């Protein structure tokens, strides 16, 4: 790899609009992004992952970072969350807030600043910082999560109770008319609209939910044939989610003159660009940095591994649990077992606890951060059975000397995925491949790091065979069956 000054010079001096940097764990992507931002002298750094946002804050404390108001507790309002304080005290909160407002002002006022995707999509730049709302460079770190996160951010649910509180008849089947009426009644966020909505909906939480939903619906474009949406109507709600992020991505991509995307698993570059509404041409470039990851041991699919499916999980579970136990016996060190569902994680934890007892650390959706902290802080060789932590989890060195993936990390199939597959064949497989590569990067965090990585599900062979372009060259070299 070239030195960081070369990267910043290349990105900032070229006429390229979009540059995709594919580089593995340990190659210094955050340093490259920060060097490019410094070279541009005016930049936003955006990441879909809050955990990575915290990493930037630790590594670059001099660079202003901001999240949404709900992440701050207002000292002036005696510890009330800043979003509630803003609703309760209106202008008084803006004038007196000692937490979110200063962080917001620092973010918009600085020439280089860092935030998450949600804030970048929905935050409004204060008028006094208007000249800083557009910058020379946008850096999107862990960009493989950009499209999925955009789709999730605009996963809209209009609740019957909210519509009816606005005086809207929820019965008619014309969904577009329902959405239009909802936006009209909720208003566009002016002071007069907010005052009227406060009279209609006195509950702060419900009012905030209505305003958030209306803000998303206002830019929905339900009838845009090139950017279709998937709609599900239920008794108590209407759920609506975009099938593609091509139009939504403009909210992010138009924040700067140039965009540097960075990822260890961007997959096929043309697919990556097109899914964001970018046509690969002379304005785009791809740079791939090779690696010897995973150092020393590669990625091992165990010999005679079973084909694991939801239908045969009851039969294969003893085999999976036995393999996990064998790995724990062979490696009396800290390790990670990655699952795609809480059901599988819980079923594995039961037999493993019988032998390994407190060495096993599990979590629920609410105790995720506490479980990770326990694994990091305990001095004994704990094994974290983690669900959907294929991104953002950082277990370098002795914090993760082995990884077991019992079942290929498929996402749950639903009607949205079925429809997306019809319009974009291979989408499901490409997402699965990216999740598997990301997962292997949780325990090998640098060029001198190492870990034993085991896959127990023979379905992985079909994934890597069907979607070879989604796996980096170093992954193909390191993959083997033992």
MARLO-500670 format. One record per residue (C-alpha): residue number from 0; residue in three letters; y, z, x. Coordinates in steps of 0.25 Angstrom, whole numbers, plus 5000, padded with zeros to 4 digits. Each point is the difference from the previous one (the first is absolute). Example, Ala and Ser with C-alpha at 12.3 -4.5 7.8 and 13.67 -1.06 7.14 Angstrom:
% residues 2
0,ALA,4982,5031,5049
1,SER,5014,4998,5006
This chain:
% residues 482
0,UNK,5000,5000,5000
1,UNK,5014,4998,5004
2,UNK,5011,5010,5002
3,UNK,5008,5005,4988
4,UNK,5013,4994,5005
5,UNK,4993,4986,4999
6,UNK,4996,5003,4986
7,UNK,5013,5004,4996
8,UNK,5007,4988,5007
9,UNK,4990,4990,4994
10,UNK,5002,5005,4986
11,UNK,5015,5002,5000
12,UNK,5004,4987,5008
13,UNK,4990,4990,4992
14,UNK,5004,4992,4988
15,UNK,4987,5005,4993
16,UNK,5001,5006,4987
17,UNK,4987,5007,4999
18,UNK,4991,5005,5012
19,UNK,4986,5006,4997
20,UNK,4995,5009,5012
21,UNK,4986,5003,4999
22,UNK,4997,5012,5010
23,UNK,4989,5010,5000
24,UNK,5001,5015,5000
25,UNK,5006,5005,5013
26,UNK,5008,4988,5003
27,UNK,5013,5007,4997
28,UNK,5005,4993,4987
29,UNK,5010,5011,4997
30,UNK,5006,4999,5013
31,UNK,5000,4985,4999
32,UNK,5007,5000,4987
33,UNK,5010,5010,5005
34,UNK,5003,4992,5012
35,UNK,5002,4988,4991
36,UNK,5009,5008,4991
37,UNK,5008,5004,5012
38,UNK,5001,4986,5005
39,UNK,5005,4995,4986
40,UNK,5010,5012,5000
41,UNK,4999,5000,4985
42,UNK,4987,5003,4993
43,UNK,4992,5006,4989
44,UNK,4986,5005,5004
45,UNK,4991,5001,4987
46,UNK,4986,5004,4999
47,UNK,4991,5001,4987
48,UNK,4994,5013,5005
49,UNK,5007,5014,5000
50,UNK,4991,5005,5010
51,UNK,5005,4989,5010
52,UNK,5014,5004,4996
53,UNK,4998,5014,5004
54,UNK,4995,4995,5014
55,UNK,5013,4992,5002
56,UNK,5008,5012,4997
57,UNK,4992,5008,5010
58,UNK,5000,4989,5011
59,UNK,5015,4996,4998
60,UNK,5007,5012,4994
61,UNK,5014,4993,5003
62,UNK,4997,4989,4990
63,UNK,5004,5004,4986
64,UNK,4989,5000,4990
65,UNK,5000,5002,4985
66,UNK,4990,5001,4988
67,UNK,5003,5000,4985
68,UNK,5007,5012,4994
69,UNK,4988,5007,4995
70,UNK,4995,5003,5015
71,UNK,5012,5009,5002
72,UNK,5004,5014,4995
73,UNK,5014,5002,4998
74,UNK,5006,5013,5007
75,UNK,5012,4999,4991
76,UNK,4992,5000,4988
77,UNK,4992,5012,5004
78,UNK,4987,4992,5004
79,UNK,5000,4991,4988
80,UNK,4994,4986,5004
81,UNK,5012,4991,5002
82,UNK,4995,4990,4989
83,UNK,5001,5011,4990
84,UNK,5013,5005,5006
85,UNK,5006,4986,4999
86,UNK,4996,4999,4985
87,UNK,5005,5015,4997
88,UNK,5013,5000,5007
89,UNK,5004,4985,5001
90,UNK,5012,4999,5009
91,UNK,5000,5014,5004
92,UNK,4987,4998,5007
93,UNK,5005,4988,5008
94,UNK,5012,5007,5005
95,UNK,4992,5013,5004
96,UNK,4986,4996,5004
97,UNK,4996,5004,5014
98,UNK,4987,4993,5001
99,UNK,4997,4986,4993
100,UNK,5015,4995,5000
101,UNK,5002,5003,5015
102,UNK,4987,4993,5003
103,UNK,5004,4988,4991
104,UNK,5014,4999,5007
105,UNK,4994,5001,5014
106,UNK,4990,4989,4996
107,UNK,5010,4990,4995
108,UNK,5011,5003,5010
109,UNK,4991,4998,5012
110,UNK,4998,4987,5006
111,UNK,4985,5002,5002
112,UNK,4992,5009,4989
113,UNK,4987,5002,4995
114,UNK,4994,5002,4986
115,UNK,4988,4997,4991
116,UNK,4997,4988,4991
117,UNK,5004,5007,4987
118,UNK,5014,5004,5005
119,UNK,5002,4987,5006
120,UNK,4996,4993,4986
121,UNK,5008,5009,4991
122,UNK,5011,5007,5007
123,UNK,5015,4996,4998
124,UNK,5009,4999,5012
125,UNK,5012,5009,4998
126,UNK,5013,4992,4999
127,UNK,5006,5006,5012
128,UNK,4988,4995,5008
129,UNK,5000,4986,4994
130,UNK,5002,4993,5013
131,UNK,4988,5006,5005
132,UNK,4991,4996,4989
133,UNK,4995,4987,5007
134,UNK,4996,5000,5014
135,UNK,4995,4991,5011
136,UNK,4986,5004,5001
137,UNK,4990,5006,4990
138,UNK,4987,5006,5007
139,UNK,4988,5002,4990
140,UNK,4990,5009,5007
141,UNK,4986,5000,4995
142,UNK,5003,4988,4992
143,UNK,4986,4998,4995
144,UNK,5004,5010,4990
145,UNK,5012,4993,4995
146,UNK,4995,4991,4989
147,UNK,4990,5011,4994
148,UNK,5011,5010,5001
149,UNK,5010,4991,4993
150,UNK,4990,4997,4989
151,UNK,4998,5015,4998
152,UNK,5015,5003,5000
153,UNK,5001,4990,4988
154,UNK,4988,5005,4993
155,UNK,5007,5004,4987
156,UNK,4996,5008,4988
157,UNK,5008,5001,4988
158,UNK,4996,5012,4992
159,UNK,5000,5000,4985
160,UNK,5007,5014,5000
161,UNK,5011,4995,5009
162,UNK,5002,4987,4992
163,UNK,5000,5008,4987
164,UNK,5010,5010,5006
165,UNK,5010,4988,5002
166,UNK,4998,4996,4985
167,UNK,4991,4988,5004
168,UNK,4988,4996,4990
169,UNK,4988,5000,5009
170,UNK,4991,4992,4990
171,UNK,5004,4986,5002
172,UNK,4991,4992,5009
173,UNK,5012,4992,5007
174,UNK,5000,5007,5013
175,UNK,5012,4992,5006
176,UNK,5008,5005,4988
177,UNK,4996,5014,5002
178,UNK,5004,5000,5015
179,UNK,5013,4993,4996
180,UNK,5003,5011,4990
181,UNK,4996,5011,5009
182,UNK,5010,4995,5011
183,UNK,5011,4999,4990
184,UNK,4998,5014,4994
185,UNK,4998,5006,5014
186,UNK,5013,4994,5005
187,UNK,5003,4994,5014
188,UNK,5004,5013,5007
189,UNK,5015,5001,4997
190,UNK,5006,5014,4998
191,UNK,5001,4996,4985
192,UNK,4986,4996,4999
193,UNK,4995,5013,5007
194,UNK,5009,5008,4991
195,UNK,4994,4994,4987
196,UNK,4986,5000,5006
197,UNK,5002,5015,5002
198,UNK,5003,5003,4986
199,UNK,4988,4992,4995
200,UNK,4990,5005,5010
201,UNK,5004,5015,5004
202,UNK,4987,5002,5009
203,UNK,5004,4997,5014
204,UNK,4986,4995,5005
205,UNK,4998,4991,4988
206,UNK,5014,4994,5002
207,UNK,4998,4998,5014
208,UNK,4987,4993,4997
209,UNK,5007,4991,4990
210,UNK,5011,4996,5009
211,UNK,4990,4997,5011
212,UNK,4991,4991,4991
213,UNK,5012,4993,4994
214,UNK,5005,4997,5014
215,UNK,4987,4993,5004
216,UNK,4999,4993,4986
217,UNK,5014,4994,5002
218,UNK,4995,4991,5011
219,UNK,4986,4997,4995
220,UNK,5001,4986,4996
221,UNK,4988,5000,4991
222,UNK,5001,4986,4996
223,UNK,5001,4995,5015
224,UNK,4987,4991,5001
225,UNK,5001,4999,5015
226,UNK,4999,5015,5001
227,UNK,4991,5005,4989
228,UNK,4998,5014,4995
229,UNK,4988,5007,4995
230,UNK,5002,5008,4987
231,UNK,4991,5010,4993
232,UNK,5003,5006,4987
233,UNK,4994,5013,4996
234,UNK,5003,5010,4988
235,UNK,5010,5008,5008
236,UNK,5005,4991,5010
237,UNK,5002,4986,5005
238,UNK,4997,4998,5015
239,UNK,5006,4988,5008
240,UNK,4997,4996,5014
241,UNK,5004,4988,5008
242,UNK,4989,4991,5005
243,UNK,5008,4996,5012
244,UNK,5011,5006,5009
245,UNK,5007,4987,5003
246,UNK,5012,5002,4992
247,UNK,5000,5015,5002
248,UNK,5000,4999,5015
249,UNK,5014,4994,5000
250,UNK,5005,5014,4997
251,UNK,4996,5003,5014
252,UNK,5000,4987,5008
253,UNK,5015,4997,4996
254,UNK,5005,5013,5006
255,UNK,5001,4993,5014
256,UNK,5002,4987,5007
257,UNK,4987,5001,5007
258,UNK,4987,5007,4997
259,UNK,4990,5006,5010
260,UNK,4986,5003,4994
261,UNK,4991,5009,5008
262,UNK,4985,5004,4997
263,UNK,4987,5002,5006
264,UNK,4993,4993,4988
265,UNK,5009,4989,4994
266,UNK,4988,4991,4997
267,UNK,5002,4985,4999
268,UNK,5015,4998,5003
269,UNK,5002,4988,4991
270,UNK,4994,5009,4988
271,UNK,5009,5011,5005
272,UNK,5012,4992,4999
273,UNK,4997,4993,4987
274,UNK,4997,5012,4993
275,UNK,5014,5005,5003
276,UNK,5006,4987,4995
277,UNK,5002,4994,5015
278,UNK,4996,4986,5003
279,UNK,4994,5000,5014
280,UNK,5009,4990,5007
281,UNK,5009,4998,5012
282,UNK,5007,5013,4996
283,UNK,4988,5009,5001
284,UNK,4992,5004,5013
285,UNK,4987,5008,5002
286,UNK,4998,5008,5013
287,UNK,4986,5007,5002
288,UNK,4998,5010,5011
289,UNK,4985,5002,5004
290,UNK,4993,5013,5003
291,UNK,4987,5006,5005
292,UNK,5000,5009,4987
293,UNK,4992,5008,4997
294,UNK,4998,5004,5014
295,UNK,4986,5002,5005
296,UNK,4992,5000,4988
297,UNK,5004,4989,4990
298,UNK,4997,5001,4985
299,UNK,4985,5002,4997
300,UNK,4993,4996,4987
301,UNK,4987,5009,5000
302,UNK,4987,4992,5001
303,UNK,4994,4998,4986
304,UNK,5012,5005,4993
305,UNK,4999,5000,4985
306,UNK,5008,4992,4991
307,UNK,5008,5010,4993
308,UNK,5005,4997,4986
309,UNK,5004,5009,4988
310,UNK,4987,4997,4993
311,UNK,4991,5004,5011
312,UNK,5009,5012,5006
313,UNK,4990,5010,4994
314,UNK,4989,4994,5009
315,UNK,5008,4998,5012
316,UNK,5008,5013,5000
317,UNK,4989,5007,5008
318,UNK,4999,4990,5011
319,UNK,5016,5000,5001
320,UNK,5000,5015,5001
321,UNK,4989,5000,5010
322,UNK,5007,4990,5009
323,UNK,5013,5008,4999
324,UNK,4992,5013,5003
325,UNK,4994,4993,5012
326,UNK,5014,4996,5005
327,UNK,5005,5014,4999
328,UNK,4988,5005,5008
329,UNK,5001,4990,5011
330,UNK,5015,5002,5001
331,UNK,5004,5015,5000
332,UNK,5014,4996,4999
333,UNK,5011,4998,4990
334,UNK,4997,4987,4991
335,UNK,5004,4993,4988
336,UNK,4992,4995,4988
337,UNK,5008,4989,4992
338,UNK,4997,4998,4986
339,UNK,5007,4991,4989
340,UNK,4997,5009,4989
341,UNK,5000,5015,4997
342,UNK,4987,4999,4993
343,UNK,4993,4995,5013
344,UNK,5007,5010,5008
345,UNK,4996,5012,4991
346,UNK,4985,4995,4999
347,UNK,5000,4999,5016
348,UNK,5006,5014,5002
349,UNK,4990,5007,4992
350,UNK,4987,4998,5009
351,UNK,5009,5000,5012
352,UNK,5005,5014,4997
353,UNK,4986,5005,4999
354,UNK,4998,4998,5015
355,UNK,5014,4999,5006
356,UNK,5007,5010,4990
357,UNK,5015,5002,5004
358,UNK,5000,4989,5010
359,UNK,5002,4991,4988
360,UNK,5015,4998,4995
361,UNK,5002,4993,4987
362,UNK,5012,4998,4991
363,UNK,5005,4996,4986
364,UNK,5012,4991,4997
365,UNK,5009,5012,5000
366,UNK,4994,5007,5013
367,UNK,5000,4988,5009
368,UNK,5011,5004,5009
369,UNK,4994,5015,5001
370,UNK,4986,4994,5004
371,UNK,5006,4991,5011
372,UNK,5008,5012,5005
373,UNK,4988,5009,5000
374,UNK,4992,4990,5008
375,UNK,5011,4998,5010
376,UNK,5002,5015,5002
377,UNK,4986,5006,5000
378,UNK,4994,5001,5014
379,UNK,4985,4998,4996
380,UNK,4994,4986,4998
381,UNK,5004,4998,4986
382,UNK,4997,4987,4992
383,UNK,5010,4995,4990
384,UNK,4993,4992,4988
385,UNK,5013,4992,4996
386,UNK,5002,4991,4988
387,UNK,5009,4988,5001
388,UNK,5006,5004,5014
389,UNK,4997,4987,5007
390,UNK,5015,4999,5003
391,UNK,5010,5011,5005
392,UNK,4990,5010,5005
393,UNK,5002,5002,5015
394,UNK,4988,5007,5007
395,UNK,5002,4997,5015
396,UNK,4991,5005,5012
397,UNK,4991,5012,4996
398,UNK,5006,5001,4986
399,UNK,4990,4988,4997
400,UNK,4989,4997,5009
401,UNK,4991,4993,4989
402,UNK,5002,4993,4987
403,UNK,4990,4997,4989
404,UNK,5003,4990,4989
405,UNK,4988,5002,4990
406,UNK,5004,4989,4990
407,UNK,5009,4988,5002
408,UNK,5014,5004,4996
409,UNK,5001,4991,4988
410,UNK,5011,5003,4990
411,UNK,4996,5003,4985
412,UNK,4999,4987,4992
413,UNK,5009,4999,4988
414,UNK,5005,4990,4991
415,UNK,5012,4998,5009
416,UNK,4991,4997,5012
417,UNK,4992,4990,4991
418,UNK,5012,4992,4996
419,UNK,5006,5000,5015
420,UNK,4986,4995,5005
421,UNK,5001,4989,4990
422,UNK,5014,4995,5005
423,UNK,4998,5004,5014
424,UNK,4985,4999,5004
425,UNK,4996,5009,5011
426,UNK,5011,5010,4998
427,UNK,4990,5011,4998
428,UNK,4992,4997,5012
429,UNK,5012,4999,5009
430,UNK,5005,5013,4995
431,UNK,4987,5007,5003
432,UNK,4999,4994,5015
433,UNK,5014,5005,5002
434,UNK,4996,5014,4995
435,UNK,4988,5000,5010
436,UNK,5008,4996,5012
437,UNK,5011,5010,4997
438,UNK,4989,5011,4998
439,UNK,4994,4998,5014
440,UNK,5014,5002,5005
441,UNK,5001,5015,4995
442,UNK,4992,5005,5012
443,UNK,5004,4991,5011
444,UNK,5015,5002,5002
445,UNK,5003,4994,5014
446,UNK,4995,4991,5011
447,UNK,4993,5012,5007
448,UNK,4994,5007,4987
449,UNK,4986,4998,4996
450,UNK,4991,5003,4988
451,UNK,4986,4997,4995
452,UNK,5002,4992,4987
453,UNK,4988,4998,4990
454,UNK,4999,4992,4987
455,UNK,4988,5003,4991
456,UNK,5001,4989,4990
457,UNK,4994,4986,5002
458,UNK,5010,4994,4991
459,UNK,5010,5000,5012
460,UNK,4992,4989,5006
461,UNK,5004,4991,4988
462,UNK,5014,5004,5001
463,UNK,5002,4997,5014
464,UNK,4992,4987,4999
465,UNK,5008,4995,4987
466,UNK,5014,5004,5006
467,UNK,4999,4998,5015
468,UNK,5015,4997,5001
469,UNK,5004,5013,4994
470,UNK,4994,5008,5012
471,UNK,5007,4999,5014
472,UNK,4993,4994,5012
473,UNK,4998,5014,5006
474,UNK,4993,5005,4987
475,UNK,4990,4988,5001
476,UNK,4997,5003,5014
477,UNK,4997,5015,4998
478,UNK,4992,4998,4987
479,UNK,4985,5002,5002
480,UNK,4987,5004,4993
481,UNK,4992,5011,5006
